[in-house]
Amino acid sequence: MATRTTTKAPSGDRQVARKTGFTKGGVNPPAPREDVAANTRPRLLPEERQRLIAETAYFIAERRGFAAGWELEDWLQAEAEVNRRLRGASPD
């Protein structure tokens, strides 16, 4: 019976990673995206924030039946809600 001789593969994880792009333990994590810095969010323009507040205030007023005299309260509530959403907090 013929025996098969094998040559030993390069040792070490670096050799494997260099040739395949993977380490022995599994898949390497993806590289961070270059176009987005870590832990940063895109900046919202003041006009966009104002539009979000106005739309939110409209929907708040709509839920209330557009009763007159509550415009300022609707706006302030909408502003607080938009600020919470932009910070990543969940609404009440």
N, C-alpha and C positions, 0 to 999 in steps of 0.2 A: 504494500500500500504506500502510495506516495504521500509524503508530508509536505505541507505547504509552509514555506518560510515567509514571514512577514517582516517588514521593516517597521521599526517603531516610529510612530508619528511624532512630530514636534511636541514637546511637553509644555505644559503651562497654559493657563487660560488666555494669556495674551496672544499666543500663536493662533489659537482657535478663533479668538475674536478678530484678529487681524485678517485672517483668511475668509471668514464667513460673515463677520459683522455681528455675531452672536457670542455670548459667553456660554460656558458649560451649563450654568444654572438656569438658563432660559433666555427669553428675549430681552434685549436691552431696552430700557425705557426710551420713548421718543425724545429726540433732541428738542429743546425749547424753541419755539418759533422766534425767528429773528425780528419779525415785524411787530411783535407785541412784547413789550417789556414785562417781566414777571411782576405779579401783584399790582398791575395798573389796569384801570378801566378807561375806556375812551371818554374823553371830555365831552360834556354836553354843552352845546352852545346856549347862551342865555335865551335866544329866541325859541329854541326847541323846548327848553324847560318851561318857558312862558306858555307855549302852545299846549304842552302836557297839562299844565295847571288849568288852563282855560277849558280844555276838553273834560277834565275830571270834574271841574266845577259845574259844567253843563250837565253831566250825568247825575251829579248830586242833586241839582235843582230839578231835574227831570223826575228822579225818584220821589221828590217831595211834591210833585205836581206843579212846579214853577210858581209856587206861592210868592207873592211880592214881599219885599222887605227883608229877605234873607240873603241877598247877594253877597254882602261882605262875609257873612258866616260861611257861605258856600265856598267862596274863594279861599278863605283861611283854612278850612277843612281840606280842600283840594290841595293847597300848597303843602300842608303837613303830610298828606297821603303821598304826594309825589316825592317829597323829601325822604320819606321812609322807604319808598320803593327804590330810589336812587342809591340809598345807603345799603340796600339789600335786606332790610328788615321786612318781616311780613306784616300786612295790615292787621288792625285789631280784629 
